[in-house]
Amino acid sequence: MFRFIVRRLLQMVLAFFGTTLIVYALMFAGQGDPIQALAGERPVTDAQRAYLTEKFNLDKTGVGGFFYRYFDYVGNLLRGNLGDSLTGRSIGEILATAWPVTLKLALIAMAVTIVVGVTAGVIAGMRRASVFDNSTLLLTLLVLGIPTIVLAPLAQYLLGVKWQLFPPTAGAQPSLYALLLPGIVLGSLSLATALRLTRTSVAENLRADYVRTAKSKGLVRRRIVSVHVLRNSLIPVVTFLGVELGNLMSGAIITEGVFNIPGVGFNLFRGIRTEDGPLVVGIVSVLVVVYLVANLLVDVLYAVLDPRIRYE
């Protein structure tokens, strides 16, 4: 296991630098005039342009200029400095403000996914072809067929505006209650996938040989399911939830935009729209670390859930 973790950490380092290099290249290739894009229709004085050009090394063009800016960014990153956005605000301060909001939103979405999705999936797997099983399959298929860009404003209008069960927008400092509706919307696709995955895994394991052996020994059904079936069935579910946690922590640009949530996804979209390269790369760098750590934890949990799994 130790060798596996060391090997994965080395792979994480390569993945991190490869991802940041690609993002930097994409921002560099598609970059027009980031200073004017930031200012919009307002004029930019020569003094302002000269200051921003020198600060962000925009005067260095071509391939050499790109690699110069990239390695300068990497050097600052290794020192714990994410740099400043084109607005002059520290990217670390932006993330410090946005991250707690996105973390609350992601935890709500993950809690809804685990409590509702996994629980309903276990029940549906144990009661295959029942009314509950068929109903959940139909509902999850319906949810999976509706994109978030449609589901989010629809939920906002029905539950926030028309029926007034939840606040329609979250605001600058949203409470947990204000984040409940966007959290449910954000976790709806994850919930549907987790439910179907859990249902399939439980149904397959109930037909396994070890379950028939446990039944022949006289074990009660509740013990068979709780001790044997669930432990094996949760392996693919944990894989999905680990990867999905990285997706949820990215802030879900659409959900945060619709409900006016000043989180990570909202700031990432703003950086892309204004061609704020330092802000986009800084946020993506942090999200890459979240993805890599989440996947490493999932791989380590494999051995906990199934002792037969060994990494050499």
C-alpha positions as CSV (number, residue, x, y, z in Angstrom):
1,M,0.0,0.0,0.0
2,F,2.8,2.4,0.8
3,R,4.4,1.9,-2.6
4,F,1.1,2.5,-4.3
5,I,0.5,5.7,-2.4
6,V,4.0,7.0,-3.3
7,R,3.4,6.0,-7.0
8,R,0.1,7.8,-7.0
9,L,1.6,10.9,-5.4
10,L,4.2,11.1,-8.2
11,Q,1.4,10.7,-10.8
12,M,-0.4,13.5,-9.0
13,V,2.6,15.8,-9.5
14,L,2.7,15.0,-13.2
15,A,-1.0,15.4,-13.6
16,F,-1.0,18.8,-11.7
17,F,1.8,20.3,-13.8
18,G,0.4,18.9,-17.0
19,T,-3.1,20.3,-16.3
20,T,-1.8,23.8,-15.4
21,L,0.3,23.8,-18.5
22,I,-2.7,22.9,-20.7
23,V,-4.8,25.6,-19.1
24,Y,-2.1,28.1,-19.5
25,A,-1.7,27.2,-23.1
26,L,-5.5,27.5,-23.8
27,M,-5.6,30.9,-22.1
28,F,-2.5,32.0,-24.1
29,A,-3.8,30.7,-27.4
30,G,-7.2,32.3,-27.1
31,Q,-6.1,35.5,-25.5
32,G,-7.1,38.7,-27.3
33,D,-6.7,41.8,-25.2
34,P,-7.3,40.8,-21.6
35,I,-6.8,44.3,-20.3
36,Q,-9.5,45.8,-22.6
37,A,-11.8,42.7,-21.9
38,L,-11.5,43.5,-18.2
39,A,-12.4,47.2,-18.7
40,G,-15.3,46.4,-21.1
41,E,-16.3,49.5,-23.1
42,R,-14.5,51.9,-20.8
43,P,-11.2,53.3,-22.1
44,V,-7.9,52.2,-20.7
45,T,-5.3,54.8,-20.2
46,D,-1.7,54.3,-21.4
47,A,-0.4,54.4,-17.8
48,Q,-2.9,51.7,-16.7
49,R,-2.1,49.5,-19.7
50,A,1.7,49.9,-19.2
51,Y,1.3,49.0,-15.5
52,L,-0.8,45.9,-16.1
53,T,1.3,44.8,-19.0
54,E,4.5,44.9,-17.0
55,K,2.9,43.3,-13.9
56,F,1.6,40.3,-15.7
57,N,4.4,40.0,-18.3
58,L,2.0,40.6,-21.2
59,D,4.8,42.3,-23.1
60,K,6.5,39.0,-23.6
61,T,4.9,37.4,-26.6
62,G,5.4,34.2,-28.6
63,V,6.3,30.8,-27.3
64,G,9.1,32.1,-25.2
65,G,6.8,34.6,-23.5
66,F,4.3,31.9,-22.8
67,F,6.8,29.6,-21.1
68,Y,8.3,32.6,-19.2
69,R,4.9,33.4,-17.7
70,Y,4.2,29.8,-17.0
71,F,7.4,29.0,-15.1
72,D,7.1,32.4,-13.3
73,Y,3.6,31.3,-12.2
74,V,4.8,27.8,-11.2
75,G,7.6,29.3,-9.1
76,N,5.2,31.6,-7.3
77,L,2.8,28.7,-6.8
78,L,5.5,26.5,-5.2
79,R,6.0,29.4,-2.7
80,G,2.3,29.4,-1.9
81,N,1.6,32.5,-3.9
82,L,-1.4,32.2,-6.3
83,G,-0.7,35.7,-7.6
84,D,-3.1,38.5,-8.3
85,S,-6.0,38.7,-10.8
86,L,-6.1,41.4,-13.5
87,T,-8.3,43.5,-11.1
88,G,-5.4,43.7,-8.7
89,R,-7.1,41.5,-6.1
90,S,-5.2,38.6,-4.6
91,I,-6.4,35.3,-5.9
92,G,-5.9,33.8,-2.5
93,E,-8.3,36.3,-1.0
94,I,-10.9,35.5,-3.7
95,L,-10.7,31.8,-3.0
96,A,-10.7,32.4,0.8
97,T,-14.0,34.2,0.3
98,A,-15.5,31.9,-2.3
99,W,-14.4,28.5,-1.0
100,P,-16.5,28.3,2.2
101,V,-19.6,29.1,0.2
102,T,-18.9,26.4,-2.4
103,L,-17.9,23.9,0.4
104,K,-21.3,24.4,2.0
105,L,-23.0,24.0,-1.3
106,A,-21.0,20.8,-2.1
107,L,-21.6,19.3,1.3
108,I,-25.4,19.8,1.0
109,A,-25.4,18.2,-2.5
110,M,-23.2,15.3,-1.3
111,A,-25.4,14.8,1.8
112,V,-28.6,14.7,-0.4
113,T,-26.8,12.2,-2.8
114,I,-25.7,9.8,0.0
115,V,-28.8,10.0,2.2
116,V,-31.4,9.9,-0.5
117,G,-29.6,8.3,-3.5
118,V,-27.7,5.5,-1.8
119,T,-30.5,4.6,0.6
120,A,-33.1,4.5,-2.2
121,G,-30.7,2.5,-4.4
122,V,-30.3,-0.1,-1.7
123,I,-34.1,-0.4,-1.2
124,A,-34.6,-0.6,-5.0
125,G,-31.9,-3.3,-5.4
126,M,-33.5,-5.4,-2.6
127,R,-36.9,-5.0,-4.2
128,R,-36.2,-5.5,-7.8
129,A,-39.2,-5.2,-10.2
130,S,-41.3,-3.8,-7.5
131,V,-43.4,-0.6,-7.8
132,F,-40.7,1.3,-5.8
133,D,-37.9,0.0,-8.1
134,N,-39.8,0.9,-11.3
135,S,-40.8,4.3,-10.0
136,T,-37.2,5.3,-9.0
137,L,-35.8,4.1,-12.3
138,L,-38.4,6.2,-14.1
139,L,-37.7,9.3,-12.0
140,T,-34.0,9.0,-12.2
141,L,-34.2,8.6,-16.0
142,L,-36.3,11.8,-16.1
143,V,-33.8,13.7,-13.9
144,L,-30.8,12.6,-16.0
145,G,-32.6,13.7,-19.1
146,I,-33.0,17.3,-17.9
147,P,-29.8,19.4,-18.1
148,T,-28.9,21.6,-15.2
149,I,-29.3,24.7,-17.3
150,V,-33.0,23.9,-17.4
151,L,-33.5,22.3,-14.0
152,A,-31.9,25.1,-12.0
153,P,-34.1,28.0,-13.3
154,L,-37.2,25.7,-13.2
155,A,-36.6,24.9,-9.6
156,Q,-35.9,28.5,-8.8
157,Y,-39.2,29.6,-10.4
158,L,-41.4,26.9,-8.9
159,L,-39.9,26.5,-5.4
160,G,-38.4,30.0,-5.0
161,V,-40.7,32.4,-6.8
162,K,-44.1,30.8,-7.3
163,W,-44.5,28.6,-4.1
164,Q,-41.9,30.6,-2.1
165,L,-40.6,27.6,-0.2
166,F,-37.0,28.7,-0.6
167,P,-35.2,32.0,-1.2
168,P,-34.9,32.4,-5.0
169,T,-31.3,33.8,-4.8
170,A,-28.6,33.1,-2.2
171,G,-27.0,36.6,-2.1
172,A,-23.5,37.7,-1.0
173,Q,-23.4,35.8,2.4
174,P,-25.9,33.0,2.0
175,S,-27.2,31.0,4.9
176,L,-27.5,27.2,4.9
177,Y,-31.2,27.5,4.2
178,A,-30.6,29.8,1.2
179,L,-28.1,27.2,-0.1
180,L,-30.5,24.2,0.4
181,L,-32.4,24.6,-2.9
182,P,-29.3,25.1,-5.1
183,G,-27.6,22.2,-3.2
184,I,-30.5,19.9,-4.1
185,V,-30.4,21.1,-7.7
186,L,-26.6,20.6,-7.8
187,G,-26.9,17.1,-6.3
188,S,-29.8,16.0,-8.3
189,L,-27.8,14.5,-11.2
190,S,-25.4,12.9,-8.7
191,L,-28.4,11.5,-6.7
192,A,-29.9,9.9,-9.8
193,T,-26.6,8.3,-10.9
194,A,-25.8,7.1,-7.4
195,L,-29.2,5.6,-7.0
196,R,-29.0,3.6,-10.2
197,L,-25.4,2.5,-9.5
198,T,-26.3,1.4,-6.0
199,R,-29.4,-0.4,-7.2
200,T,-27.5,-2.3,-9.9
201,S,-24.6,-3.2,-7.5
202,V,-26.9,-4.4,-4.7
203,A,-29.0,-6.5,-7.1
204,E,-26.0,-8.2,-8.6
205,N,-24.4,-9.0,-5.2
206,L,-27.7,-10.5,-3.9
207,R,-27.4,-13.1,-6.6
208,A,-23.7,-13.9,-5.8
209,D,-22.5,-17.2,-4.5
210,Y,-21.4,-15.9,-1.1
211,V,-24.9,-14.7,-0.4
212,R,-26.4,-18.1,-1.1
213,T,-23.7,-19.6,1.2
214,A,-24.7,-17.1,3.9
215,K,-28.3,-18.1,3.5
216,S,-27.5,-21.8,3.7
217,K,-25.7,-21.1,7.1
218,G,-28.9,-19.7,8.5
219,L,-27.9,-16.0,8.6
220,V,-30.9,-13.6,8.7
221,R,-31.4,-11.4,5.7
222,R,-30.7,-8.2,7.5
223,R,-27.3,-9.4,8.6
224,I,-26.5,-10.7,5.1
225,V,-27.4,-7.3,3.5
226,S,-25.7,-5.1,6.1
227,V,-22.5,-7.0,6.6
228,H,-21.8,-8.7,3.3
229,V,-23.8,-7.2,0.4
230,L,-23.4,-3.5,1.3
231,R,-19.7,-3.7,1.8
232,N,-19.1,-5.1,-1.7
233,S,-21.8,-3.0,-3.3
234,L,-20.4,0.3,-2.0
235,I,-17.1,-0.1,-3.9
236,P,-18.3,1.3,-7.2
237,V,-20.5,3.8,-5.4
238,V,-17.5,5.1,-3.4
239,T,-15.6,5.5,-6.7
240,F,-18.4,7.6,-8.2
241,L,-18.8,9.7,-5.0
242,G,-15.1,10.4,-4.8
243,V,-15.0,11.6,-8.4
244,E,-18.3,13.5,-8.0
245,L,-16.9,15.3,-4.9
246,G,-14.4,16.9,-7.2
247,N,-17.1,18.0,-9.5
248,L,-19.2,19.4,-6.7
249,M,-16.3,21.3,-5.3
250,S,-15.7,23.0,-8.6
251,G,-18.8,25.0,-7.7
252,A,-21.0,24.1,-10.6
253,I,-20.9,27.3,-12.7
254,I,-24.5,27.1,-13.9
255,T,-26.0,26.5,-10.4
256,E,-24.0,29.3,-8.8
257,G,-24.8,31.6,-11.7
258,V,-28.6,31.0,-11.6
259,F,-28.9,31.3,-7.8
260,N,-26.3,34.2,-7.6
261,I,-23.9,32.3,-5.3
262,P,-20.5,34.0,-5.0
263,G,-18.6,30.7,-5.0
264,V,-15.7,29.2,-6.9
265,G,-17.7,28.4,-10.0
266,F,-19.1,31.9,-10.2
267,N,-15.6,33.4,-10.0
268,L,-14.2,30.9,-12.5
269,F,-16.9,31.9,-15.0
270,R,-16.2,35.6,-14.4
271,G,-12.5,35.0,-15.0
272,I,-13.2,33.2,-18.3
273,R,-15.6,35.9,-19.5
274,T,-13.1,38.7,-18.7
275,E,-10.1,36.7,-20.0
276,D,-8.5,37.0,-16.6
277,G,-5.8,34.4,-17.1
278,P,-4.2,34.5,-13.7
279,L,-7.6,34.1,-12.0
280,V,-8.7,31.2,-14.2
281,V,-5.4,29.3,-13.8
282,G,-5.2,29.9,-10.1
283,I,-8.7,28.5,-9.5
284,V,-8.2,25.6,-11.8
285,S,-4.9,24.8,-10.0
286,V,-6.7,24.5,-6.7
287,L,-9.5,22.4,-8.2
288,V,-7.0,20.0,-9.8
289,V,-5.5,19.4,-6.3
290,V,-9.0,18.7,-5.0
291,Y,-9.7,16.2,-7.8
292,L,-6.4,14.4,-7.3
293,V,-6.7,14.2,-3.5
294,A,-10.3,12.9,-3.8
295,N,-9.2,10.2,-6.2
296,L,-6.3,9.1,-4.0
297,L,-8.6,8.8,-1.0
298,V,-11.1,6.7,-3.0
299,D,-8.3,4.3,-4.1
300,V,-7.2,3.9,-0.4
301,L,-10.7,3.2,0.7
302,Y,-10.9,0.3,-1.7
303,A,-8.7,-1.8,0.6
304,V,-10.9,-0.8,3.6
305,L,-14.1,-1.9,1.9
306,D,-12.7,-5.0,0.3
307,P,-9.6,-6.7,2.0
308,R,-9.2,-8.8,-1.2
309,I,-7.9,-5.7,-3.0
310,R,-4.2,-5.3,-2.7
311,Y,-1.9,-2.8,-4.5
312,E,1.6,-3.9,-5.3
